[in-house]
Amino acid sequence: MTQLRLLLVLGLLLGAGPVLADSIEGRVVEVGDGDTVIVVDAGNRRHKIRLVGIDAPEAKQAFGAESKKHLVRLVLNRSVTVVDPTLDQNGHTIAKLMVSDLNCNHPACTRIHDVGLMQLMAGLAWWYRGYPREQSDSDRGYYEFAEFEAKAKRKGLWQVINPEPPWDWRKRTHKSWSS
């Protein structure tokens, strides 16, 4: 009976993906694109973080520069909390990133804004449905609604009828990689 419980617990833990830490406190020192940042923690360790639940346009894709620019305004040189970092199937660290209100630049300010959600609300990312277990039920609902609302208001990339999602753009422009 105890072996069965142990196997059940192990199965649940392995199915959830490897957890790296509960959270990381740090400062964003670099923005790679509209969904990737570098955070340096108090121990001066660098963490490359992909924002969970979103996929932003690539740099050479329409709205790629705008998405990155918006993320820079939100987080560069600001204190952030990296919530529940885990490794995805490709070994990338993914997490929810929380930042304080833009008017509060002190490290002690409460981090109340979900950066991925803010990218969706601005119409500068897609809600990435490919791995639904990476987000809580409530976060999936918030992200889905934010994308829906940005589409309805024709914000950002939704100004274009049927914008090309980054996963399709990557397949189309990197065909030689998969052959």
DRENMAR-449692 format. One record per residue: z, x, y of N, C-alpha, C in turn; residue number from 1; chain; residue in three letters. Coordinates in nm, 2 decimals, padded with zeros to 4 digits. Atoms other than C-alpha are relative to their C-alpha. Layout:
N
{pt {Z; X; Y}; {Z; X; Y}; {Z; X; Y}; NUM; 'A'; 'Ala'}
...
END
This chain:
179
{pt {00.00; 00.08; -00.12}; {00.00; 00.00; 00.00}; {00.00; 00.09; 00.13}; 1; 'A'; 'Met'}
{pt {-00.01; -00.09; -00.12}; {00.09; 00.28; 00.25}; {-00.14; 00.08; 00.01}; 2; 'A'; 'Thr'}
{pt {00.13; -00.07; -00.01}; {-00.24; 00.46; 00.16}; {-00.10; -00.10; 00.06}; 3; 'A'; 'Gln'}
{pt {00.09; 00.10; -00.05}; {-00.43; 00.14; 00.24}; {00.02; -00.02; 00.15}; 4; 'A'; 'Leu'}
{pt {-00.03; 00.01; -00.15}; {-00.26; 00.11; 00.58}; {-00.05; 00.12; 00.07}; 5; 'A'; 'Arg'}
{pt {00.05; -00.12; -00.06}; {-00.33; 00.47; 00.65}; {-00.15; 00.01; 00.02}; 6; 'A'; 'Leu'}
{pt {00.15; 00.00; -00.01}; {-00.70; 00.43; 00.57}; {-00.05; -00.10; 00.10}; 7; 'A'; 'Leu'}
{pt {00.03; 00.10; -00.09}; {-00.71; 00.11; 00.78}; {00.01; 00.06; 00.15}; 8; 'A'; 'Leu'}
{pt {-00.02; -00.06; -00.14}; {-00.56; 00.29; 01.09}; {-00.10; 00.11; 00.03}; 9; 'A'; 'Val'}
{pt {00.10; -00.10; -00.02}; {-00.79; 00.59; 01.04}; {-00.13; -00.05; 00.02}; 10; 'A'; 'Leu'}
{pt {00.13; 00.06; -00.03}; {-01.09; 00.37; 01.02}; {-00.01; -00.06; 00.14}; 11; 'A'; 'Gly'}
{pt {00.00; 00.06; -00.14}; {-00.99; 00.19; 01.34}; {-00.02; 00.11; 00.10}; 12; 'A'; 'Leu'}
{pt {00.01; -00.11; -00.10}; {-00.94; 00.52; 01.52}; {-00.14; 00.07; 00.00}; 13; 'A'; 'Leu'}
{pt {00.13; -00.06; 00.00}; {-01.27; 00.67; 01.40}; {-00.10; -00.09; 00.05}; 14; 'A'; 'Leu'}
{pt {00.10; 00.10; -00.05}; {-01.46; 00.36; 01.48}; {00.00; -00.01; 00.15}; 15; 'A'; 'Gly'}
{pt {-00.01; 00.01; -00.14}; {-01.34; 00.37; 01.84}; {-00.06; 00.12; 00.08}; 16; 'A'; 'Ala'}
{pt {00.05; -00.12; -00.07}; {-01.48; 00.72; 01.91}; {00.11; 00.09; 00.04}; 17; 'A'; 'Gly'}
{pt {-00.11; -00.09; -00.03}; {-01.28; 01.03; 01.99}; {00.05; -00.02; 00.14}; 18; 'A'; 'Pro'}
{pt {-00.06; 00.01; -00.13}; {-01.04; 00.99; 02.28}; {00.05; 00.13; 00.04}; 19; 'A'; 'Val'}
{pt {-00.03; -00.13; -00.05}; {-00.99; 01.29; 02.49}; {00.14; 00.01; 00.07}; 20; 'A'; 'Leu'}
{pt {-00.12; 00.01; -00.07}; {-00.70; 01.19; 02.71}; {00.01; -00.14; 00.06}; 21; 'A'; 'Ala'}
{pt {-00.02; 00.13; -00.06}; {-00.55; 00.87; 02.86}; {-00.07; 00.00; 00.14}; 22; 'A'; 'Asp'}
{pt {00.07; -00.01; -00.13}; {-00.67; 00.98; 03.21}; {00.00; 00.14; 00.05}; 23; 'A'; 'Ser'}
{pt {00.01; -00.13; -00.07}; {-00.76; 01.28; 03.42}; {00.01; -00.03; 00.15}; 24; 'A'; 'Ile'}
{pt {-00.01; 00.01; -00.14}; {-00.66; 01.31; 03.78}; {-00.07; 00.12; 00.06}; 25; 'A'; 'Glu'}
{pt {00.07; -00.11; -00.05}; {-00.89; 01.53; 03.99}; {-00.08; -00.03; 00.12}; 26; 'A'; 'Gly'}
{pt {00.09; 00.02; -00.12}; {-01.14; 01.57; 04.27}; {-00.14; 00.02; -00.05}; 27; 'A'; 'Arg'}
{pt {00.14; -00.01; 00.04}; {-01.51; 01.52; 04.24}; {-00.06; 00.11; 00.09}; 28; 'A'; 'Val'}
{pt {00.05; -00.12; -00.07}; {-01.68; 01.85; 04.33}; {-00.15; 00.00; 00.00}; 29; 'A'; 'Val'}
{pt {00.15; 00.01; 00.01}; {-02.04; 01.76; 04.24}; {-00.05; -00.13; -00.06}; 30; 'A'; 'Glu'}
{pt {00.06; 00.12; 00.05}; {-02.26; 01.46; 04.18}; {-00.14; 00.04; -00.05}; 31; 'A'; 'Val'}
{pt {00.12; -00.04; 00.06}; {-02.54; 01.52; 03.94}; {-00.12; -00.10; 00.02}; 32; 'A'; 'Gly'}
{pt {00.10; 00.10; -00.02}; {-02.72; 01.19; 03.97}; {00.08; -00.13; 00.02}; 33; 'A'; 'Asp'}
{pt {-00.07; 00.12; -00.03}; {-02.63; 00.82; 04.01}; {00.10; -00.05; -00.10}; 34; 'A'; 'Gly'}
{pt {-00.10; 00.04; 00.10}; {-02.41; 00.81; 03.70}; {00.08; 00.12; -00.06}; 35; 'A'; 'Asp'}
{pt {-00.06; -00.12; 00.05}; {-02.28; 01.17; 03.65}; {00.07; 00.08; 00.11}; 36; 'A'; 'Thr'}
{pt {-00.08; -00.08; -00.10}; {-02.01; 01.37; 03.83}; {00.07; 00.11; -00.07}; 37; 'A'; 'Val'}
{pt {-00.09; -00.11; 00.05}; {-01.81; 01.69; 03.79}; {00.13; -00.02; 00.07}; 38; 'A'; 'Ile'}
{pt {-00.13; 00.02; -00.05}; {-01.44; 01.64; 03.83}; {00.08; 00.13; -00.03}; 39; 'A'; 'Val'}
{pt {-00.09; -00.12; 00.03}; {-01.20; 01.94; 03.87}; {00.14; -00.05; 00.01}; 40; 'A'; 'Val'}
{pt {-00.14; 00.05; 00.01}; {-00.84; 01.87; 03.76}; {00.10; 00.10; 00.06}; 41; 'A'; 'Asp'}
{pt {-00.11; -00.08; -00.06}; {-00.51; 02.02; 03.88}; {00.00; 00.14; -00.07}; 42; 'A'; 'Ala'}
{pt {00.00; -00.13; 00.07}; {-00.55; 02.30; 03.62}; {-00.13; 00.08; 00.02}; 43; 'A'; 'Gly'}
{pt {00.13; -00.06; -00.04}; {-00.89; 02.39; 03.78}; {-00.10; -00.01; -00.12}; 44; 'A'; 'Asn'}
{pt {00.09; 00.02; 00.10}; {-01.07; 02.27; 03.47}; {-00.11; -00.10; 00.04}; 45; 'A'; 'Arg'}
{pt {00.11; 00.08; -00.04}; {-01.42; 02.12; 03.52}; {-00.03; -00.10; -00.11}; 46; 'A'; 'Arg'}
{pt {00.03; 00.10; 00.09}; {-01.50; 01.79; 03.35}; {-00.13; -00.07; 00.05}; 47; 'A'; 'His'}
{pt {00.12; 00.08; -00.03}; {-01.86; 01.65; 03.34}; {00.02; -00.14; -00.05}; 48; 'A'; 'Lys'}
{pt {-00.03; 00.14; 00.04}; {-01.82; 01.27; 03.34}; {-00.13; -00.08; 00.02}; 49; 'A'; 'Ile'}
{pt {00.10; 00.10; -00.02}; {-02.09; 01.01; 03.28}; {00.07; -00.13; 00.01}; 50; 'A'; 'Arg'}
{pt {-00.07; 00.13; -00.02}; {-01.99; 00.67; 03.41}; {-00.03; -00.09; -00.11}; 51; 'A'; 'Leu'}
{pt {00.01; 00.09; 00.11}; {-01.93; 00.43; 03.13}; {-00.06; -00.13; 00.05}; 52; 'A'; 'Val'}
{pt {00.05; 00.13; -00.03}; {-02.13; 00.11; 03.12}; {-00.12; -00.01; 00.09}; 53; 'A'; 'Gly'}
{pt {00.11; 00.01; -00.09}; {-02.41; 00.20; 03.36}; {-00.10; 00.11; -00.04}; 54; 'A'; 'Ile'}
{pt {00.11; -00.10; 00.01}; {-02.74; 00.39; 03.36}; {-00.07; -00.01; 00.13}; 55; 'A'; 'Asp'}
{pt {00.07; -00.01; -00.14}; {-02.88; 00.50; 03.70}; {-00.14; 00.05; -00.02}; 56; 'A'; 'Ala'}
{pt {00.14; -00.06; 00.00}; {-03.24; 00.58; 03.78}; {00.01; 00.15; 00.00}; 57; 'A'; 'Pro'}
{pt {00.01; -00.15; 00.00}; {-03.34; 00.94; 03.71}; {-00.04; 00.05; 00.13}; 58; 'A'; 'Glu'}
{pt {00.03; -00.06; -00.13}; {-03.39; 01.18; 04.00}; {-00.14; -00.03; 00.04}; 59; 'A'; 'Ala'}
{pt {00.14; 00.02; -00.04}; {-03.77; 01.15; 03.99}; {-00.05; -00.14; -00.01}; 60; 'A'; 'Lys'}
{pt {00.03; 00.14; 00.01}; {-03.76; 00.78; 03.93}; {00.02; -00.07; 00.13}; 61; 'A'; 'Gln'}
{pt {-00.03; 00.08; -00.12}; {-03.78; 00.51; 04.20}; {00.15; -00.03; 00.01}; 62; 'A'; 'Ala'}
{pt {-00.14; 00.02; -00.04}; {-03.44; 00.47; 04.36}; {00.10; 00.10; -00.06}; 63; 'A'; 'Phe'}
{pt {-00.09; -00.10; 00.06}; {-03.30; 00.78; 04.18}; {00.07; 00.07; 00.11}; 64; 'A'; 'Gly'}
{pt {-00.07; -00.07; -00.11}; {-03.23; 00.96; 04.51}; {00.10; -00.09; 00.07}; 65; 'A'; 'Ala'}
{pt {-00.09; 00.09; -00.07}; {-03.08; 00.65; 04.67}; {00.13; -00.02; -00.09}; 66; 'A'; 'Glu'}
{pt {-00.12; 00.02; 00.08}; {-02.85; 00.60; 04.37}; {00.10; 00.12; 00.01}; 67; 'A'; 'Ser'}
{pt {-00.08; -00.12; -00.01}; {-02.73; 00.96; 04.38}; {00.07; 00.00; 00.14}; 68; 'A'; 'Lys'}
{pt {-00.06; 00.00; -00.14}; {-02.68; 00.94; 04.76}; {00.12; -00.10; 00.01}; 69; 'A'; 'Lys'}
{pt {-00.11; 00.09; 00.00}; {-02.47; 00.63; 04.72}; {00.13; 00.05; -00.07}; 70; 'A'; 'His'}
{pt {-00.12; -00.05; 00.07}; {-02.25; 00.79; 04.46}; {00.06; 00.11; 00.07}; 71; 'A'; 'Leu'}
{pt {-00.06; -00.11; -00.08}; {-02.21; 01.10; 04.68}; {00.09; -00.06; 00.11}; 72; 'A'; 'Val'}
{pt {-00.08; 00.07; -00.10}; {-02.08; 00.87; 04.96}; {00.13; -00.05; -00.05}; 73; 'A'; 'Arg'}
{pt {-00.12; 00.07; 00.06}; {-01.84; 00.70; 04.72}; {00.11; 00.10; -00.04}; 74; 'A'; 'Leu'}
{pt {-00.10; -00.08; 00.07}; {-01.68; 01.00; 04.55}; {00.00; 00.15; 00.03}; 75; 'A'; 'Val'}
{pt {00.00; -00.14; -00.02}; {-01.78; 01.35; 04.66}; {00.12; 00.05; 00.09}; 76; 'A'; 'Leu'}
{pt {-00.11; -00.06; -00.06}; {-01.48; 01.56; 04.76}; {00.12; -00.10; 00.01}; 77; 'A'; 'Asn'}
{pt {-00.11; 00.10; 00.00}; {-01.25; 01.26; 04.69}; {00.08; 00.01; -00.13}; 78; 'A'; 'Arg'}
{pt {-00.09; 00.00; 00.11}; {-00.95; 01.23; 04.46}; {-00.04; -00.12; -00.09}; 79; 'A'; 'Ser'}
{pt {00.04; 00.11; 00.09}; {-01.04; 01.02; 04.15}; {00.09; 00.00; -00.12}; 80; 'A'; 'Val'}
{pt {-00.06; 00.01; 00.14}; {-00.89; 00.90; 03.82}; {-00.11; -00.03; -00.10}; 81; 'A'; 'Thr'}
{pt {00.10; 00.01; 00.11}; {-01.10; 00.94; 03.51}; {00.08; -00.08; -00.11}; 82; 'A'; 'Val'}
{pt {-00.08; 00.09; 00.09}; {-00.98; 00.65; 03.29}; {-00.06; 00.00; -00.14}; 83; 'A'; 'Val'}
{pt {00.04; 00.00; 00.14}; {-01.00; 00.67; 02.91}; {-00.12; 00.08; -00.04}; 84; 'A'; 'Asp'}
{pt {00.12; -00.07; 00.03}; {-01.25; 00.95; 02.87}; {-00.01; 00.01; -00.15}; 85; 'A'; 'Pro'}
{pt {00.03; -00.01; 00.14}; {-01.42; 00.95; 02.53}; {-00.13; 00.07; -00.01}; 86; 'A'; 'Thr'}
{pt {00.13; -00.07; 00.03}; {-01.71; 01.13; 02.37}; {-00.10; -00.11; -00.05}; 87; 'A'; 'Leu'}
{pt {00.10; 00.09; 00.05}; {-02.03; 00.93; 02.32}; {-00.07; 00.06; -00.12}; 88; 'A'; 'Asp'}
{pt {00.07; -00.05; 00.12}; {-02.27; 00.97; 02.03}; {-00.07; 00.13; 00.02}; 89; 'A'; 'Gln'}
{pt {00.07; -00.13; -00.03}; {-02.44; 01.26; 02.20}; {00.10; 00.11; 00.05}; 90; 'A'; 'Asn'}
{pt {-00.10; -00.10; -00.03}; {-02.11; 01.45; 02.27}; {00.03; 00.00; 00.15}; 91; 'A'; 'Gly'}
{pt {-00.03; 00.00; -00.15}; {-02.11; 01.36; 02.65}; {00.13; -00.08; 00.02}; 92; 'A'; 'His'}
{pt {-00.12; 00.07; -00.04}; {-01.78; 01.26; 02.81}; {-00.04; -00.12; 00.09}; 93; 'A'; 'Thr'}
{pt {00.03; 00.13; -00.08}; {-01.80; 00.90; 02.93}; {00.14; -00.06; 00.04}; 94; 'A'; 'Ile'}
{pt {-00.13; 00.06; -00.05}; {-01.53; 00.72; 03.13}; {-00.02; -00.09; 00.12}; 95; 'A'; 'Ala'}
{pt {00.00; 00.08; -00.12}; {-01.45; 00.47; 03.39}; {00.06; 00.09; 00.11}; 96; 'A'; 'Lys'}
{pt {-00.05; -00.08; -00.11}; {-01.40; 00.64; 03.73}; {00.05; -00.09; 00.11}; 97; 'A'; 'Leu'}
{pt {-00.06; 00.08; -00.10}; {-01.16; 00.50; 03.98}; {00.02; 00.08; 00.13}; 98; 'A'; 'Met'}
{pt {-00.01; -00.07; -00.12}; {-01.15; 00.59; 04.35}; {00.07; -00.09; 00.10}; 99; 'A'; 'Val'}
{pt {-00.07; 00.08; -00.10}; {-00.94; 00.48; 04.65}; {-00.10; -00.06; 00.10}; 100; 'A'; 'Ser'}
{pt {00.08; 00.05; -00.10}; {-01.07; 00.28; 04.94}; {-00.06; 00.11; 00.09}; 101; 'A'; 'Asp'}
{pt {00.07; -00.11; -00.08}; {-01.32; 00.48; 05.15}; {00.08; 00.03; 00.13}; 102; 'A'; 'Leu'}
{pt {-00.08; -00.03; -00.12}; {-01.08; 00.45; 05.45}; {00.12; 00.08; -00.02}; 103; 'A'; 'Asn'}
{pt {-00.12; -00.08; 00.04}; {-00.81; 00.63; 05.26}; {-00.04; 00.12; -00.07}; 104; 'A'; 'Cys'}
{pt {00.05; -00.12; 00.06}; {-00.88; 00.99; 05.20}; {00.12; 00.09; -00.04}; 105; 'A'; 'Asn'}
{pt {-00.12; -00.07; 00.05}; {-00.52; 01.10; 05.10}; {00.00; 00.00; -00.15}; 106; 'A'; 'His'}
{pt {00.00; 00.00; 00.14}; {-00.48; 01.21; 04.74}; {00.10; -00.11; -00.06}; 107; 'A'; 'Pro'}
{pt {-00.10; 00.10; 00.05}; {-00.18; 00.96; 04.71}; {-00.05; -00.14; 00.01}; 108; 'A'; 'Ala'}
{pt {00.05; 00.13; -00.01}; {-00.40; 00.66; 04.79}; {-00.02; -00.06; -00.14}; 109; 'A'; 'Cys'}
{pt {00.02; 00.07; 00.13}; {-00.41; 00.40; 04.51}; {-00.15; -00.01; -00.03}; 110; 'A'; 'Thr'}
{pt {00.14; 00.01; 00.04}; {-00.74; 00.42; 04.32}; {-00.03; -00.13; -00.06}; 111; 'A'; 'Arg'}
{pt {00.02; 00.14; 00.04}; {-00.85; 00.06; 04.31}; {-00.15; -00.04; -00.03}; 112; 'A'; 'Ile'}
{pt {00.14; 00.04; 00.01}; {-01.23; 00.07; 04.30}; {-00.06; 00.07; -00.12}; 113; 'A'; 'His'}
{pt {00.08; -00.05; 00.12}; {-01.44; 00.11; 03.98}; {-00.13; 00.05; 00.05}; 114; 'A'; 'Asp'}
{pt {00.12; -00.06; -00.06}; {-01.72; 00.34; 04.08}; {-00.13; -00.05; -00.07}; 115; 'A'; 'Val'}
{pt {00.12; 00.06; 00.07}; {-01.96; 00.22; 03.81}; {-00.03; -00.14; 00.04}; 116; 'A'; 'Gly'}
{pt {00.02; 00.13; -00.05}; {-01.91; -00.13; 03.92}; {-00.06; 00.00; 00.14}; 117; 'A'; 'Leu'}
{pt {00.05; -00.01; -00.14}; {-01.97; -00.03; 04.28}; {-00.15; 00.04; 00.00}; 118; 'A'; 'Met'}
{pt {00.15; -00.04; 00.02}; {-02.31; 00.13; 04.17}; {-00.08; -00.13; -00.03}; 119; 'A'; 'Gln'}
{pt {00.07; 00.12; 00.05}; {-02.40; -00.20; 04.00}; {-00.01; -00.10; 00.12}; 120; 'A'; 'Leu'}
{pt {00.00; 00.10; -00.12}; {-02.30; -00.41; 04.31}; {-00.10; 00.04; 00.10}; 121; 'A'; 'Met'}
{pt {00.10; -00.05; -00.10}; {-02.52; -00.19; 04.53}; {-00.14; -00.01; -00.05}; 122; 'A'; 'Ala'}
{pt {00.13; 00.01; 00.06}; {-02.81; -00.25; 04.29}; {-00.06; 00.14; -00.02}; 123; 'A'; 'Gly'}
{pt {00.05; -00.14; 00.02}; {-02.84; 00.12; 04.22}; {00.02; 00.05; -00.14}; 124; 'A'; 'Leu'}
{pt {-00.02; -00.03; 00.14}; {-02.78; 00.11; 03.84}; {-00.02; -00.12; -00.08}; 125; 'A'; 'Ala'}
{pt {00.00; 00.11; 00.09}; {-02.83; -00.10; 03.54}; {00.13; 00.00; -00.08}; 126; 'A'; 'Trp'}
{pt {-00.11; 00.02; 00.09}; {-02.55; -00.24; 03.33}; {-00.06; 00.04; -00.13}; 127; 'A'; 'Trp'}
{pt {00.05; -00.05; 00.12}; {-02.60; -00.05; 03.01}; {00.06; -00.07; -00.12}; 128; 'A'; 'Tyr'}
{pt {-00.05; 00.09; 00.11}; {-02.57; -00.29; 02.72}; {00.00; 00.07; -00.14}; 129; 'A'; 'Arg'}
{pt {00.02; -00.07; 00.12}; {-02.65; -00.03; 02.45}; {00.12; 00.03; -00.09}; 130; 'A'; 'Gly'}
{pt {-00.12; -00.04; 00.07}; {-02.29; 00.05; 02.35}; {00.11; -00.09; 00.05}; 131; 'A'; 'Tyr'}
{pt {-00.10; 00.09; -00.06}; {-02.08; -00.26; 02.43}; {00.15; 00.03; -00.04}; 132; 'A'; 'Pro'}
{pt {-00.14; -00.03; 00.04}; {-01.77; -00.13; 02.25}; {00.06; 00.11; 00.09}; 133; 'A'; 'Arg'}
{pt {-00.05; -00.10; -00.09}; {-01.74; 00.14; 02.51}; {00.08; -00.06; 00.12}; 134; 'A'; 'Glu'}
{pt {-00.06; 00.07; -00.11}; {-01.61; -00.12; 02.76}; {00.09; -00.11; -00.05}; 135; 'A'; 'Gln'}
{pt {-00.08; 00.12; 00.04}; {-01.34; -00.38; 02.75}; {-00.08; -00.13; 00.03}; 136; 'A'; 'Ser'}
{pt {00.07; 00.13; -00.02}; {-01.44; -00.75; 02.74}; {-00.01; -00.03; 00.15}; 137; 'A'; 'Asp'}
{pt {-00.01; 00.04; -00.14}; {-01.33; -00.80; 03.10}; {-00.10; 00.09; 00.08}; 138; 'A'; 'Ser'}
{pt {00.10; -00.09; -00.07}; {-01.53; -00.49; 03.22}; {-00.14; -00.04; -00.03}; 139; 'A'; 'Asp'}
{pt {00.14; 00.05; 00.03}; {-01.84; -00.61; 03.04}; {-00.03; -00.12; 00.08}; 140; 'A'; 'Arg'}
{pt {00.02; 00.12; -00.08}; {-01.80; -00.94; 03.22}; {-00.03; 00.03; 00.14}; 141; 'A'; 'Gly'}
{pt {00.02; -00.04; -00.14}; {-01.76; -00.78; 03.56}; {-00.13; 00.07; 00.02}; 142; 'A'; 'Tyr'}
{pt {00.12; -00.08; -00.02}; {-02.05; -00.54; 03.51}; {-00.12; -00.09; -00.02}; 143; 'A'; 'Tyr'}
{pt {00.11; 00.10; 00.02}; {-02.28; -00.82; 03.38}; {-00.02; -00.08; 00.13}; 144; 'A'; 'Glu'}
{pt {00.01; 00.09; -00.12}; {-02.20; -01.04; 03.68}; {-00.04; 00.09; 00.12}; 145; 'A'; 'Phe'}
{pt {00.04; -00.08; -00.12}; {-02.24; -00.75; 03.93}; {-00.15; 00.03; -00.01}; 146; 'A'; 'Ala'}
{pt {00.15; -00.02; 00.01}; {-02.59; -00.67; 03.79}; {-00.07; -00.13; 00.03}; 147; 'A'; 'Glu'}
{pt {00.07; 00.13; -00.03}; {-02.68; -01.04; 03.80}; {00.00; -00.03; 00.15}; 148; 'A'; 'Phe'}
{pt {-00.01; 00.03; -00.15}; {-02.56; -01.08; 04.16}; {-00.09; 00.09; 00.08}; 149; 'A'; 'Glu'}
{pt {00.08; -00.10; -00.07}; {-02.74; -00.76; 04.27}; {-00.15; -00.04; -00.01}; 150; 'A'; 'Ala'}
{pt {00.13; 00.05; 00.03}; {-03.06; -00.90; 04.11}; {-00.03; -00.12; 00.09}; 151; 'A'; 'Lys'}
{pt {00.02; 00.13; -00.08}; {-03.02; -01.24; 04.28}; {-00.01; 00.03; 00.15}; 152; 'A'; 'Ala'}
{pt {00.00; -00.03; -00.14}; {-02.96; -01.08; 04.62}; {-00.11; 00.11; 00.03}; 153; 'A'; 'Lys'}
{pt {00.11; -00.10; -00.01}; {-03.25; -00.83; 04.55}; {00.05; 00.13; 00.07}; 154; 'A'; 'Arg'}
{pt {-00.06; -00.12; -00.05}; {-03.03; -00.53; 04.63}; {-00.06; 00.12; -00.07}; 155; 'A'; 'Lys'}
{pt {00.04; -00.13; 00.06}; {-03.14; -00.17; 04.58}; {-00.12; -00.01; -00.09}; 156; 'A'; 'Gly'}
{pt {00.11; 00.00; 00.09}; {-03.37; -00.13; 04.28}; {-00.06; -00.14; -00.03}; 157; 'A'; 'Leu'}
{pt {00.04; 00.14; 00.03}; {-03.39; -00.51; 04.24}; {-00.09; -00.05; 00.11}; 158; 'A'; 'Trp'}
{pt {00.10; 00.04; -00.10}; {-03.61; -00.52; 04.55}; {-00.14; 00.00; -00.07}; 159; 'A'; 'Gln'}
{pt {00.13; -00.02; 00.08}; {-03.89; -00.43; 04.30}; {00.00; -00.11; -00.11}; 160; 'A'; 'Val'}
{pt {00.01; 00.10; 00.11}; {-04.01; -00.70; 04.06}; {-00.01; 00.09; -00.13}; 161; 'A'; 'Ile'}
{pt {00.00; -00.07; 00.13}; {-03.93; -00.57; 03.70}; {00.01; 00.15; 00.02}; 162; 'A'; 'Asn'}
{pt {-00.01; -00.14; -00.01}; {-03.80; -00.22; 03.79}; {00.01; 00.06; -00.14}; 163; 'A'; 'Pro'}
{pt {00.00; -00.07; 00.13}; {-03.84; 00.03; 03.50}; {00.14; 00.05; -00.03}; 164; 'A'; 'Glu'}
{pt {-00.13; -00.06; 00.04}; {-03.50; 00.10; 03.33}; {-00.01; 00.15; -00.03}; 165; 'A'; 'Pro'}
{pt {00.01; -00.15; 00.03}; {-03.42; 00.47; 03.30}; {-00.02; 00.04; -00.14}; 166; 'A'; 'Pro'}
{pt {00.02; -00.03; 00.14}; {-03.41; 00.46; 02.92}; {-00.15; -00.02; -00.03}; 167; 'A'; 'Trp'}
{pt {00.14; 00.02; 00.02}; {-03.77; 00.33; 02.92}; {-00.08; 00.11; 00.07}; 168; 'A'; 'Asp'}
{pt {00.06; -00.10; -00.07}; {-03.87; 00.58; 03.19}; {00.01; 00.14; -00.07}; 169; 'A'; 'Trp'}
{pt {-00.02; -00.13; 00.07}; {-03.72; 00.87; 02.99}; {-00.09; 00.00; -00.12}; 170; 'A'; 'Arg'}
{pt {00.09; 00.00; 00.11}; {-03.91; 00.76; 02.68}; {-00.15; 00.03; 00.04}; 171; 'A'; 'Lys'}
{pt {00.14; -00.01; -00.04}; {-04.24; 00.73; 02.87}; {-00.03; 00.14; 00.05}; 172; 'A'; 'Arg'}
{pt {00.03; -00.13; -00.06}; {-04.21; 01.06; 03.06}; {00.03; 00.12; -00.09}; 173; 'A'; 'Thr'}
{pt {-00.03; -00.11; 00.09}; {-04.07; 01.27; 02.77}; {-00.05; -00.03; -00.14}; 174; 'A'; 'His'}
{pt {00.05; 00.04; 00.13}; {-04.29; 01.14; 02.49}; {-00.01; 00.12; -00.09}; 175; 'A'; 'Lys'}
{pt {00.02; -00.12; 00.08}; {-04.35; 01.50; 02.37}; {00.13; 00.04; -00.07}; 176; 'A'; 'Ser'}
{pt {-00.13; -00.04; 00.06}; {-03.98; 01.54; 02.30}; {00.03; -00.07; -00.13}; 177; 'A'; 'Trp'}
{pt {-00.03; 00.08; 00.12}; {-03.97; 01.26; 02.04}; {-00.10; 00.01; -00.11}; 178; 'A'; 'Ser'}
{pt {00.11; -00.01; 00.10}; {-04.29; 01.35; 01.86}; {00.01; 00.13; -00.08}; 179; 'A'; 'Ser'}
END
